[in-house]
């Protein structure tokens, strides 16, 4: 039985959100993929927010019927969205990744100004970490954040790339170095930057092989000024905020990877059960049988690790206590998605690489990003090994 770690209430919620996406996302999925229709994305985001589903992570704001909503349910949302369209799921996952530090670390007036519009679907959020020399390793961050005491404003200079929702978001959470005299992990801060801030620009968007309809690009900050109260948490507390955001993001990526893997598997299984080859169903061939079996157990393993991490978070664990489990979920689920996408194309043969014969080739293109975004598979292995061998530091 799949959903082994989920309760009956969780399963009922899955049925509910699946019906919602069948009405609000499925009719727009083709426009998002074929035309990269941002208006279709915004309409689905708005519907999701108006229905209250963007507030699942935030117990003080959620007003739905679940007895205790949390990361488990946000992960279910990501899984069901990605099963239909991973580009759309990337948009909402990024918005939630922006909402997460705003909810936890922003001052009350900033939360009211920027958080609620995101959660109600009226606005889109973005997070700005990655730079030319900064990915999973934040030590080389070059973006600077300095305080102008005379104006009581923060001044931000830097250049970010591979930023989801760049140029489309209404609010950006930006990380930068506020104290260059100490180690980056102690001198990093995070700050909320509205899209209309002077000096904020978006030089270009990227054209990816997959996730078409998800806008990803560059963010330039040239003397951007924001009020003192836009600082998230404390000065120098940005690295701790980043760690919490990474755990959240990696569990969510586990859910989206499950959605991608499951949609690929369903296509492969249906083809194996119905296609005739050499006088038998294709699925009767031993090599095909082996592929179907391996996809099945990989999906189950990924699901168990993903929802274990989500349940642990909902039980109160975070930070270093959840780092290993979140990394395991992200690693296994994303690698499972790419495996299932690849094997599905192989099972379908020519139909698998042709757009006219279904979604297999789209899923194949979409899935390839998953072991890279949110921390590469190699970085996840490093995090796992670092927790298993705490007395030594693995050599990157």
FITI-754357 format. One line per field, with one value per residue: x, y, z of N, C-alpha, C in turn; residue in three letters. Coordinates in steps of 0.02 Angstrom, whole numbers. Example, Ala and Ser with C-alpha at 12.3 -4.5 7.8 and 13.67 -1.06 7.14 Angstrom:
<sites>
n_X: [660 642]
n_Y: [-284 -112]
n_Z: [390 354]
ca_X: [615 684]
ca_Y: [-225 -53]
ca_Z: [390 357]
c_X: [660 645]
c_Y: [-165 2]
c_Z: [390 394]
aa: [ALA SER]
</sites>
This chain:
<sites>
n_X: [42 33 67 98 143 51 -96 -273 -339 -242 -240 -369 -358 -268 -350 -440 -358 -314 -431 -453 -343 -371 -475 -426 -290 -259 -335 -260 -132 -78 -66 28 140 156 147 209 134 117 9 -84 -20 -24 -162 -192 -115 -179 -305 -267 -221 -337 -417 -360 -252 -118 -84 -58 62 68 14 -47 -115 -188 -351 -426 -502 -421 -355 -227 -128 19 192 183 62 83 181 109 27 125 167 51 28 145 132 47 98 256 321 228 218 346 339 246 309 425 369 317 437 486 387 404 526 482 367 420 525 508 467 313 238 297 272 133 123 189 183 49 -16 53 15 -119 -130 -124 -5 165 309 492 656 825 972 1076 1229 1361 1473 1417 1322 1266 1367 1388 1491 1563 1489 1451 1365 1323 1264 1233 1214 1142 1155 1116 1005 929 917 938 1064 1087 1194 1229 1227 1120 1082 995 867 710 552 601 585 450 400 330 390 551 662 819 986 1140 1308 1333 1428 1587 1700 1698 1673 1579 1463 1432 1421 1317 1162 983 856 704 647 552 473 467 572 690 833 830 837 811 906 902 805 813 819 762 785 680 536 451 370 393 469 635 778 893 941 978 1054 1076 1133 1014 889 809 690 740 666 646 737 763 744 890 1035 1166 1108 1073 1123 1076 940 941 977 862 772 824 801 660 638 698 623 500 540 559 425 378 459 412 285 320 389 288 193 265 284 152 121 214 179 46 70 150 58 -35 21 57 181 279 182 140 93 185 231 251 376 536 636 565 475 566 605 484 463 575 553 438 481 575 498 417 516 564 449 427 542 525 401 428 524 444 345 427 468 345 326 407 546 692 818 985 945 859 924 994 889 806 894 913 784 768 876 850 718 727 822 751 646 712 759 639 580 672 669 537 529 612 539 427 485 495 379 402 490 428 326 196 140 101 149 274 401 404 401 523 613 580 610 748 802 784 882 974 926 897 1002 1123 1129 1253 1287 1188 1228 1346 1296 1227 1330 1407 1329 1326 1457 1512 1633 1729 1768 1700 1785 1753]
n_Y: [-60 108 271 240 300 397 466 426 546 623 555 578 715 714 662 767 879 829 826 962 1010 944 1019 1152 1158 1056 1092 1200 1157 1122 1246 1306 1225 1218 1350 1424 1501 1628 1692 1590 1515 1608 1617 1489 1489 1591 1533 1427 1495 1566 1461 1426 1340 1376 1410 1302 1268 1351 1360 1458 1534 1453 1399 1289 1123 1024 938 963 1045 1049 1027 902 906 1013 953 851 930 981 861 817 925 926 805 835 953 1002 1125 1221 1180 1212 1351 1378 1313 1388 1510 1474 1444 1570 1627 1554 1598 1730 1717 1660 1742 1879 2048 2099 2197 2186 2055 2061 2145 2081 1939 1888 1922 1831 1706 1710 1702 1816 1872 1836 1753 1752 1680 1728 1665 1598 1626 1670 1604 1537 1409 1271 1290 1421 1503 1583 1697 1851 1958 2106 2178 2324 2440 2597 2716 2850 2861 2760 2639 2486 2442 2363 2271 2172 2017 1897 1732 1603 1611 1572 1629 1754 1923 1909 1894 1971 1998 1978 1875 1907 1854 1906 1967 2045 2074 2075 2046 1932 1751 1691 1620 1677 1808 1836 1899 1908 1980 2067 2114 2220 2207 2327 2404 2533 2512 2375 2248 2141 2059 1952 1808 1630 1497 1345 1166 1094 1106 1204 1357 1388 1526 1572 1663 1802 1913 2074 2185 2346 2455 2447 2502 2474 2486 2489 2396 2289 2190 2018 1922 1927 2034 1958 1835 1765 1644 1543 1557 1520 1383 1327 1355 1275 1142 1139 1162 1049 941 973 964 828 787 845 775 646 660 682 562 468 502 471 333 285 303 217 92 76 70 -45 -141 -141 -135 -236 -353 -461 -562 -558 -466 -318 -299 -427 -466 -506 -409 -289 -311 -308 -173 -108 -161 -109 29 35 -5 92 209 184 182 313 383 342 396 532 569 529 626 741 716 713 846 907 861 939 944 1018 1114 1061 941 888 886 776 685 762 783 650 619 710 672 533 538 630 569 454 506 546 422 350 429 413 272 257 325 237 118 155 179 243 319 377 482 575 714 708 594 595 632 585 627 759 744 680 783 878 811 805 916 899 826 927 1057 1149 1099 989 812 765 856 827 698 729 800 699 607 688 696 564 537 623 660 684 784 769 773 890]
n_Z: [0 -46 25 156 275 298 375 388 377 312 190 145 126 19 -83 -92 -133 -252 -328 -332 -409 -527 -574 -574 -616 -713 -833 -874 -894 -1020 -1086 -1004 -1026 -1170 -1217 -1123 -1033 -929 -871 -858 -760 -653 -633 -585 -470 -400 -379 -296 -183 -145 -107 11 22 18 144 223 288 396 547 626 536 452 407 376 365 415 556 605 513 405 355 299 228 141 65 5 -76 -164 -223 -292 -377 -456 -520 -621 -681 -675 -688 -644 -511 -468 -465 -360 -254 -242 -206 -80 -17 -4 76 193 271 288 367 482 524 493 541 622 545 420 390 377 266 159 171 184 57 -28 23 3 -131 -206 -236 -286 -227 -208 -190 -162 -175 -249 -336 -453 -404 -301 -239 -171 -80 21 56 -31 -58 -135 -137 -51 101 180 316 313 421 432 348 395 324 234 119 -32 -135 -274 -370 -425 -484 -579 -521 -469 -525 -555 -595 -605 -479 -331 -212 -144 -56 -3 13 86 122 272 364 328 400 474 472 330 368 488 460 375 313 295 195 156 -2 -97 -260 -328 -288 -310 -415 -422 -538 -683 -777 -875 -929 -916 -1036 -1019 -1038 -990 -879 -932 -934 -806 -738 -735 -692 -691 -558 -522 -408 -377 -277 -203 -95 59 195 369 445 358 372 402 545 646 630 543 557 445 390 473 449 316 324 383 281 179 227 227 88 30 75 17 -116 -120 -120 -243 -332 -313 -371 -506 -533 -511 -609 -725 -705 -709 -844 -905 -851 -898 -1035 -1043 -1006 -1109 -1237 -1377 -1419 -1512 -1502 -1371 -1221 -1191 -1062 -1016 -1050 -989 -968 -972 -869 -764 -765 -730 -603 -534 -542 -463 -331 -305 -303 -191 -90 -98 -64 69 133 106 167 295 333 321 419 532 536 560 686 759 736 666 578 611 663 572 454 394 366 282 176 133 89 -17 -100 -134 -186 -294 -377 -404 -479 -599 -641 -662 -761 -865 -888 -925 -1048 -1118 -1116 -1191 -1313 -1477 -1463 -1341 -1358 -1431 -1453 -1496 -1446 -1311 -1137 -1100 -1149 -1106 -966 -951 -986 -889 -769 -760 -700 -565 -481 -467 -429 -276 -202 -250 -294 -255 -154 -62 -24 39 151 216 246 328 443 481 511 621 681 588 443 290 133 18]
ca_X: [0 67 44 102 154 -2 -157 -334 -352 -195 -262 -428 -335 -241 -407 -467 -315 -313 -491 -443 -297 -405 -517 -393 -225 -260 -355 -211 -66 -53 -46 90 195 167 153 240 83 122 -57 -114 12 -51 -232 -192 -88 -232 -355 -238 -221 -406 -444 -327 -202 -51 -73 -53 122 67 -42 -82 -152 -230 -420 -460 -534 -372 -346 -160 -95 90 234 156 9 114 216 57 9 178 166 -6 37 199 108 13 141 310 337 183 237 406 318 216 359 469 330 315 505 491 341 429 564 442 324 458 577 493 431 241 213 324 233 67 128 215 168 -21 -31 79 -24 -187 -127 -126 63 212 373 552 714 885 1033 1127 1270 1407 1516 1380 1265 1258 1418 1373 1549 1589 1437 1479 1315 1335 1208 1261 1164 1152 1125 1085 940 896 901 986 1085 1105 1227 1248 1199 1096 1061 953 816 642 504 636 550 378 382 313 434 611 704 887 1040 1202 1356 1325 1489 1640 1756 1691 1658 1515 1407 1416 1414 1267 1096 929 816 647 653 494 490 470 628 737 897 819 823 811 940 878 776 845 778 781 763 618 500 430 317 424 515 697 822 943 919 1033 1039 1123 1116 944 878 746 688 773 623 643 784 731 782 942 1094 1211 1070 1048 1141 1029 877 952 975 792 741 847 764 592 640 717 565 452 567 542 356 372 492 364 234 349 402 224 161 303 270 84 124 252 139 -10 97 173 -1 -79 57 73 247 298 129 126 95 253 248 269 447 572 672 515 452 618 601 424 475 622 519 391 513 608 446 399 571 565 390 439 591 498 349 460 552 388 315 474 464 281 332 447 617 715 889 1030 910 821 965 1008 827 784 940 897 721 781 920 818 659 746 854 696 609 750 760 573 570 715 644 473 545 640 485 384 521 486 325 427 529 387 277 129 116 93 190 335 461 402 421 594 648 566 640 821 822 772 942 1018 898 888 1057 1135 1134 1318 1284 1147 1269 1392 1260 1211 1393 1429 1292 1343 1527 1519 1700 1772 1736 1711 1820 1713]
ca_Y: [0 171 316 201 343 447 448 429 617 643 526 616 778 701 657 834 921 801 852 1034 1019 921 1074 1217 1154 1013 1127 1251 1127 1124 1315 1319 1188 1232 1422 1455 1552 1649 1709 1527 1500 1654 1599 1429 1511 1628 1485 1389 1539 1580 1401 1419 1287 1403 1423 1238 1266 1402 1342 1517 1566 1404 1397 1234 1071 977 947 990 1049 1060 1012 842 923 1052 905 819 978 981 798 815 976 904 749 865 1002 1018 1196 1256 1163 1251 1419 1382 1293 1446 1559 1450 1451 1641 1638 1520 1644 1789 1699 1642 1790 1949 2087 2093 2239 2159 1994 2080 2178 2038 1868 1871 1920 1769 1649 1716 1694 1881 1891 1781 1766 1723 1680 1745 1640 1575 1673 1638 1559 1515 1365 1241 1319 1492 1539 1631 1746 1917 2009 2141 2214 2370 2483 2669 2741 2915 2852 2701 2593 2436 2453 2297 2268 2103 1988 1829 1697 1543 1630 1557 1685 1818 1969 1898 1895 2035 2007 1937 1869 1910 1841 1940 1974 2108 2085 2038 2035 1866 1697 1704 1590 1721 1877 1837 1920 1900 2042 2067 2168 2222 2207 2394 2441 2562 2477 2304 2235 2071 2063 1904 1745 1572 1451 1279 1109 1071 1152 1260 1393 1412 1580 1571 1712 1838 1970 2121 2233 2400 2506 2440 2524 2454 2511 2449 2342 2235 2137 1959 1898 1971 2045 1900 1773 1740 1575 1500 1560 1481 1312 1308 1357 1217 1083 1145 1155 981 896 990 934 757 780 858 719 589 673 671 490 432 513 431 263 269 298 157 32 69 48 -115 -184 -139 -141 -304 -361 -531 -607 -552 -398 -296 -308 -497 -476 -503 -346 -238 -328 -285 -99 -90 -179 -63 93 29 -4 157 258 171 203 386 406 331 444 600 582 525 692 788 701 734 919 924 842 990 940 1061 1129 1004 879 863 895 711 657 803 768 583 624 746 631 472 554 661 518 410 540 542 352 331 465 381 205 264 339 176 70 179 180 304 360 411 542 612 753 691 533 598 674 553 667 817 722 666 847 909 775 810 971 884 812 986 1114 1140 1059 933 746 760 894 789 643 760 815 635 580 732 678 495 537 691 676 703 825 741 819 906]
ca_Z: [0 -45 78 218 334 302 411 347 364 260 126 125 99 -47 -130 -99 -173 -319 -362 -344 -466 -587 -596 -580 -648 -772 -895 -892 -898 -1088 -1100 -967 -1058 -1241 -1230 -1064 -1019 -859 -846 -836 -696 -603 -619 -542 -405 -366 -356 -240 -125 -124 -74 76 23 27 216 258 328 447 590 652 481 418 431 343 405 443 628 616 448 411 298 267 181 88 22 -35 -127 -214 -260 -337 -429 -501 -560 -679 -714 -628 -693 -599 -443 -451 -450 -294 -205 -231 -167 -11 10 15 132 253 315 306 422 542 545 478 591 610 491 357 377 352 201 106 178 170 -15 -58 46 -24 -203 -240 -252 -294 -194 -236 -145 -199 -143 -296 -373 -499 -365 -241 -247 -105 -37 26 82 -80 -74 -148 -124 12 134 230 346 309 484 422 315 426 270 211 50 -57 -200 -291 -431 -413 -545 -570 -472 -492 -523 -564 -638 -598 -408 -300 -155 -147 4 -29 61 71 177 308 403 294 445 506 425 297 405 544 437 323 334 246 194 110 -52 -142 -331 -355 -257 -359 -418 -432 -609 -703 -842 -925 -908 -947 -1076 -997 -1077 -960 -834 -973 -899 -744 -754 -697 -722 -653 -517 -508 -355 -384 -227 -183 -26 91 264 422 468 310 392 430 602 672 588 548 566 381 376 509 411 255 340 390 215 142 250 200 15 10 86 -36 -178 -117 -143 -315 -367 -312 -421 -572 -539 -515 -674 -773 -693 -733 -917 -922 -833 -944 -1100 -1037 -999 -1167 -1301 -1400 -1451 -1521 -1481 -1299 -1194 -1181 -992 -1002 -1064 -926 -959 -957 -802 -718 -760 -693 -532 -503 -533 -407 -265 -296 -284 -122 -47 -98 -27 141 157 101 217 361 347 331 484 583 540 592 757 793 721 611 583 603 682 515 395 363 340 225 120 108 52 -79 -142 -160 -226 -358 -419 -425 -533 -661 -661 -688 -824 -915 -903 -960 -1118 -1148 -1126 -1244 -1376 -1517 -1434 -1282 -1374 -1479 -1418 -1519 -1414 -1239 -1094 -1077 -1163 -1062 -900 -955 -985 -824 -713 -757 -655 -494 -441 -468 -392 -204 -175 -295 -263 -223 -93 -15 2 87 212 249 273 383 503 501 536 647 706 532 392 223 88 -42]
c_X: [44 36 49 107 99 -62 -217 -351 -306 -218 -325 -409 -305 -297 -436 -425 -309 -373 -483 -398 -328 -448 -477 -326 -227 -282 -305 -142 -37 -29 19 149 208 178 189 197 85 54 -94 -85 -18 -123 -236 -165 -142 -286 -331 -238 -290 -438 -412 -270 -130 -34 -62 6 118 5 -81 -125 -201 -300 -460 -484 -484 -361 -278 -123 -21 127 211 106 34 152 167 34 61 178 110 -1 89 178 73 59 194 328 292 202 299 388 290 265 407 432 326 384 519 447 368 472 527 398 362 501 561 459 357 215 236 287 165 70 145 193 97 -39 -6 33 -96 -189 -129 -57 106 278 431 607 777 947 1089 1162 1318 1450 1483 1321 1250 1309 1409 1433 1575 1540 1468 1429 1326 1272 1239 1205 1185 1117 1089 1015 899 872 958 1001 1114 1136 1247 1213 1183 1075 1026 900 747 597 538 598 474 355 367 359 491 644 775 936 1103 1246 1349 1386 1546 1699 1754 1676 1589 1455 1387 1402 1362 1200 1046 882 761 651 592 515 498 526 674 805 891 801 833 840 916 845 811 795 800 754 695 587 477 367 339 476 575 746 870 912 980 1010 1093 1104 1044 937 809 748 721 732 618 693 745 775 831 997 1142 1175 1047 1064 1094 961 882 947 903 755 761 810 694 592 654 660 512 475 557 472 348 404 447 310 259 361 338 191 198 286 201 83 159 211 81 13 118 114 -42 -44 73 140 266 246 112 120 168 277 266 343 488 607 625 489 501 615 541 434 522 592 474 426 550 557 426 453 573 507 401 488 563 448 375 488 498 356 361 472 400 281 378 522 633 789 931 997 873 863 977 945 801 828 927 834 732 823 883 759 678 780 802 658 647 753 694 560 610 688 577 484 571 585 439 419 511 432 351 466 493 332 205 100 118 148 257 397 462 425 496 634 640 607 714 844 822 835 991 991 892 943 1066 1135 1199 1319 1242 1187 1319 1357 1244 1274 1417 1393 1309 1413 1543 1590 1749 1733 1751 1741 1779 1757]
c_Y: [62 215 284 245 395 420 449 502 643 617 560 683 769 697 726 877 894 824 925 1045 994 976 1137 1214 1114 1050 1179 1222 1131 1194 1331 1286 1212 1305 1460 1515 1570 1667 1646 1505 1543 1637 1538 1446 1547 1582 1446 1431 1553 1521 1388 1370 1312 1415 1359 1235 1309 1394 1402 1552 1519 1400 1341 1181 1021 991 977 990 1062 1042 949 860 969 1007 868 865 979 918 797 867 953 846 774 912 1025 1093 1237 1242 1202 1322 1424 1361 1350 1500 1539 1456 1523 1656 1609 1566 1708 1775 1690 1699 1863 1983 2089 2135 2215 2095 2011 2107 2129 1965 1851 1872 1857 1711 1651 1713 1759 1905 1828 1800 1731 1725 1687 1724 1631 1633 1635 1586 1532 1472 1336 1269 1395 1535 1592 1686 1816 1974 2040 2176 2258 2416 2556 2700 2807 2910 2797 2652 2543 2448 2387 2303 2195 2079 1915 1797 1632 1555 1617 1616 1753 1861 1962 1905 1966 2050 1956 1934 1860 1897 1878 1945 2044 2124 2044 2022 1968 1814 1709 1677 1633 1792 1885 1858 1908 1958 2037 2128 2167 2231 2277 2436 2468 2525 2402 2293 2161 2065 2013 1844 1689 1530 1380 1224 1083 1124 1214 1292 1417 1465 1578 1620 1743 1897 2012 2172 2286 2457 2505 2459 2501 2477 2462 2388 2283 2180 2078 1933 1950 1981 1987 1834 1741 1668 1527 1499 1517 1406 1288 1307 1297 1153 1082 1131 1083 931 909 961 859 744 792 803 657 599 660 596 451 441 475 357 242 261 234 94 22 44 -26 -163 -190 -150 -214 -304 -435 -579 -604 -478 -380 -308 -379 -511 -463 -436 -288 -248 -301 -209 -77 -104 -129 7 91 33 62 210 247 195 280 414 399 382 515 614 569 594 743 778 722 810 939 906 890 989 985 1073 1067 938 848 862 829 683 696 790 700 584 655 703 573 489 584 612 467 441 534 470 332 366 432 313 208 278 276 125 91 181 246 348 401 474 586 649 733 630 537 638 645 596 731 799 709 731 881 877 789 867 950 866 870 1041 1097 1101 996 867 738 797 858 731 670 773 752 608 622 717 608 491 606 709 694 746 796 794 830 906]
c_Z: [0 10 147 280 343 341 363 330 309 192 100 96 30 -99 -144 -145 -244 -359 -379 -405 -531 -617 -614 -618 -713 -836 -918 -906 -968 -1106 -1065 -1002 -1129 -1256 -1175 -1041 -945 -830 -823 -769 -641 -584 -572 -473 -365 -339 -296 -177 -99 -89 -6 79 31 101 256 306 391 491 615 599 447 449 399 391 435 517 645 550 458 348 262 213 125 40 -22 -92 -183 -255 -312 -393 -480 -544 -623 -717 -664 -631 -646 -527 -422 -431 -379 -239 -190 -191 -94 22 30 76 197 297 332 366 487 569 532 537 573 552 423 339 347 281 145 110 157 96 -50 -40 21 -100 -242 -261 -257 -261 -228 -183 -186 -160 -193 -331 -418 -463 -302 -262 -179 -55 -36 45 33 -98 -80 -138 -55 36 188 255 342 370 474 393 348 372 258 137 24 -127 -214 -354 -416 -479 -528 -516 -500 -478 -531 -614 -635 -526 -384 -241 -160 -78 -21 28 38 132 208 351 371 339 480 452 395 336 464 522 382 351 277 251 141 64 -97 -214 -359 -325 -311 -356 -427 -505 -624 -773 -894 -890 -946 -985 -1060 -1042 -1052 -916 -872 -942 -831 -763 -707 -730 -673 -615 -501 -456 -355 -336 -206 -109 -1 163 313 442 419 324 422 488 626 621 598 556 501 366 411 474 348 268 348 324 173 162 221 125 -5 22 32 -102 -179 -141 -217 -356 -368 -364 -491 -583 -549 -582 -729 -766 -719 -810 -937 -908 -881 -1013 -1097 -1033 -1064 -1234 -1317 -1435 -1453 -1491 -1408 -1280 -1178 -1109 -972 -1016 -1001 -915 -943 -886 -750 -709 -718 -618 -499 -494 -472 -340 -253 -274 -211 -73 -42 -58 48 169 157 157 288 379 360 399 541 592 577 666 795 779 662 620 572 620 623 451 358 330 280 164 91 66 -16 -126 -174 -205 -293 -405 -444 -483 -600 -686 -694 -755 -880 -936 -940 -1034 -1153 -1162 -1183 -1313 -1412 -1490 -1374 -1297 -1424 -1443 -1436 -1483 -1338 -1204 -1075 -1089 -1121 -992 -898 -950 -916 -768 -705 -711 -582 -454 -437 -422 -317 -170 -217 -257 -226 -157 -40 16 53 154 252 282 332 448 527 531 565 671 650 483 323 177 25 -104]
aa: [UNK UNK UNK UNK UNK UNK UNK UNK UNK UNK UNK UNK UNK UNK UNK UNK UNK UNK UNK UNK UNK UNK UNK UNK UNK UNK UNK UNK UNK UNK UNK UNK UNK UNK UNK UNK UNK UNK UNK UNK UNK UNK UNK UNK UNK UNK UNK UNK UNK UNK UNK UNK UNK UNK UNK UNK UNK UNK UNK UNK UNK UNK UNK UNK UNK UNK UNK UNK UNK UNK UNK UNK UNK UNK UNK UNK UNK UNK UNK UNK UNK UNK UNK UNK UNK UNK UNK UNK UNK UNK UNK UNK UNK UNK UNK UNK UNK UNK UNK UNK UNK UNK UNK UNK UNK UNK UNK UNK UNK UNK UNK UNK UNK UNK UNK UNK UNK UNK UNK UNK UNK UNK UNK UNK UNK UNK UNK UNK UNK UNK UNK UNK UNK UNK UNK UNK UNK UNK UNK UNK UNK UNK UNK UNK UNK UNK UNK UNK UNK UNK UNK UNK UNK UNK UNK UNK UNK UNK UNK UNK UNK UNK UNK UNK UNK UNK UNK UNK UNK UNK UNK UNK UNK UNK UNK UNK UNK UNK UNK UNK UNK UNK UNK UNK UNK UNK UNK UNK UNK UNK UNK UNK UNK UNK UNK UNK UNK UNK UNK UNK UNK UNK UNK UNK UNK UNK UNK UNK UNK UNK UNK UNK UNK UNK UNK UNK UNK UNK UNK UNK UNK UNK UNK UNK UNK UNK UNK UNK UNK UNK UNK UNK UNK UNK UNK UNK UNK UNK UNK UNK UNK UNK UNK UNK UNK UNK UNK UNK UNK UNK UNK UNK UNK UNK UNK UNK UNK UNK UNK UNK UNK UNK UNK UNK UNK UNK UNK UNK UNK UNK UNK UNK UNK UNK UNK UNK UNK UNK UNK UNK UNK UNK UNK UNK UNK UNK UNK UNK UNK UNK UNK UNK UNK UNK UNK UNK UNK UNK UNK UNK UNK UNK UNK UNK UNK UNK UNK UNK UNK UNK UNK UNK UNK UNK UNK UNK UNK UNK UNK UNK UNK UNK UNK UNK UNK UNK UNK UNK UNK UNK UNK UNK UNK UNK UNK UNK UNK UNK UNK UNK UNK UNK UNK UNK UNK UNK UNK UNK UNK UNK UNK UNK UNK UNK UNK UNK UNK UNK UNK UNK UNK UNK UNK UNK UNK UNK UNK UNK UNK UNK UNK UNK UNK UNK UNK UNK UNK UNK UNK UNK UNK UNK UNK UNK UNK UNK UNK UNK UNK UNK UNK UNK UNK UNK UNK UNK]
</sites>
